[in-house]
C-alpha cells in the first residue's frame, strides 16, 4: 500500500518533471534560428524605438501615382504612402533577403488584426523548426496587423523583431514595427494599390 508520504513524494517529483521539461522546439528560442524568425519572442518597448532614419515621417516624394497608393522601395528599405502635392508618409521596413526580393503591382486583398501565422510549406521545408501554426499575439512574427497582397503569400505586416527594420531578412514579405503597421492599417482600405519596386523611380 502506498503511504501518504510516498504518494506526496511521487506527486512532487511529477510536478518538478513538468516544470523542468524543455519548451516545444517550435516555440523555443534556438541558436540555429535567424534573427528574423523567432516565434514567441516579445520585444520590450525600448526595442520598438527605431533609428531616426527609419522612423515614420512625412517626406518630399515625387511620383505620378495617385494619393493613397503604397509604393515599396526594397533597395531603400522604405514604404511610402502617397499623400499628393509631392509628399508621402514614409515608413522604415524590412524586406526580402537575397533570392526572395521581387517587384510588381498588386492590391491589398484583405486586412487582419493580430493575425494567426501558418508558415507555407516551402518555408517549413527551409526551416523545419518553425511552428506549423501560431495564434495571433505579441510573440507572433506577423505582429499586430497584416495587409495581404493579392492572391500571393506575401504581406505587409508587423513584427516581433523590430531590430530587423532596415534589413533584408524576410522570405519576401515587408515588415514594419507594430506601431507603424497599425498606423498604416488605419489609413488604407482593402483594394489599395501597392507598387513594389527594387529600384527608385527615375
N, C-alpha and C positions, 0 to 999 in steps of 0.2 A: 504494500500500500504506500502510495506517495504521501509523504508528510507535507504539512502546510509550509514548513520552512523550505523543503526541497522544491515544492511547486513554485514558491515565490522566487527562488533562485533561478529556476528554468524560465520563468516569465521575464525576469530581469535580463537574463542572457539573450533572450529573443529580442527584447527592445533594443539592447545595445547592438545586436547584429543588424537590425534595420537601420539604426542611426549611422552605423559605420559603413553601410553599403554605398558604393560609388553611384554618382548620378548616371542616368542612362547616357550612353555615348552620344545620342543625337543632340542632347542639350548641354552636355558638359563642355567646359572650355578646354580646348585641345591645343597642344603645341603645333600640330600639323595644319591647323586652320589658318587661312589668310586673315588679314585684318578686316577684310570685307565680309566675312561670313561667320559671325559669332552669335548664332541664335541663343537667346536667353540673356544676353548681356544688356544691362540697363545703365546708360551713362548718367553721370551726375550733372547738375546744372552748369558747372564750370566747363565741362567738356562740350556743351552746346554753344559756347561762345566762339564764333568764327573769327579768324584773322580779318582785319579791316577790308582787304581786297575781295573777300567772299561774302561780306555782309550785304543783306538786301538793301538796295538803294536805287534812287531814280537817277538815270544817266541819259546823256545825249545819245541818240541812236538813229541812224539813217536807214530807212528801209521803205520799199514800196508795198509791203504787206499792210493790210488794214489794222486799225486798233482792235485789240482783243486777241490777235494772233500770238501764239507762242513760237518763238524761234530759239532753237537749241544750237549753240556753237560748241561742238565737242572739243575742238582744239583749244578753245579759250577756257573751257570749264565753266561756262555761263549759260543760263537760261534767261531769255528776255521775254517779257510780256509787253507787247507793243501798246503804247498809250496814245500815239498820234502826236502831231506837232514836233516831230523829230526827237521824241523822248520814249524811253522804255523803262520799266521796272526790271532791274537786274538781280538775279539770284545766283549765288555760287552753287555749283553742283559737282557731284562725282559722276563719271562716265564709264563706258565700257573699256576694259583693258584691251591690249593689243590682240587683234583677231576677233574682237567682239564689238567693234565700233561699226556703225552703219549710218546711212543717211537716207532721207526720203520725206514724203509728205503723207501725214496721217491725220485722223481726227480723234478727239477724246471720245471713246465709245461708252464708258461708264465711269462712275466715281464711287469710292468706298472709304468709309471712316473706320479706322483701326482694322484694316483688312487682315483676313487669315492669309497664311502663306502655305502654298503647296508647290514646292520646287518641281519644275518639269523633269521628265525622265532623263533628258540629256544632261541636266545639271547634277542629278543623282548619280549618273554614270561617272561624271568627272569627280564628284565629291561625295562618295558613298556614306560618309559620316553624317550628312545633313539629315534633319528630320524629314519624314515623308509628309508631315502636316504640322502646322503650328498655328494655334489660335491667335487672333489679334491681341495686341497689348504692348506695353513699353519695351519688352525684350524682343519683339518681333522685328526681323530685318526689314520689313516693309514700312515700319514706323507708323505714324499717326494717320496718314492718308495715302490713297493711291488713285492715280488717274490712269486709266487703261487706254492704250494706244491702238485703235482699230481692232482688228481681229488677231493681233500678234501676241506674243508672250511678254512684250515689253511694256513698261510702265514708267510713269514719273511718280516717285514715291518718297516717303520719309526714310529715316534710317535710325538704327540704334548704334551706329558707328559714325558720329559726327566728325571725327578726325579724318575721315576719308573724303570729305568735301575738298574739291580741287585735285583729286587723284583720278587716275584711270584704273579702275579696280573691279568694276561690276561685270556681269555677264551680258551687258547690253542695255540694262535699264539706266534711268537717270535718277539720282538720289539727291534730296535736299535735307537739311536739318528739319526736325519736326515743326518748329515754329514757322519756317518758311513754307513748307508744303501745306500747312494749314492755311496760311495766308493766301497762297496761290489757289488752293482748293475753293476758297470762298469767292474768289474773283472770276473764275472761269466756269462756264456751263458745259454740259455734255454737248458734243458737236464742235467744240473749239478746234480750229485748225492748228496743227502742230507741224512746224518745218524743222527738220533735223539736218544740220549741215556739219560737215567735218572741217570746212574752212570758211573764214569770214566772207561775207558778200562783198564783191568789189564795187 
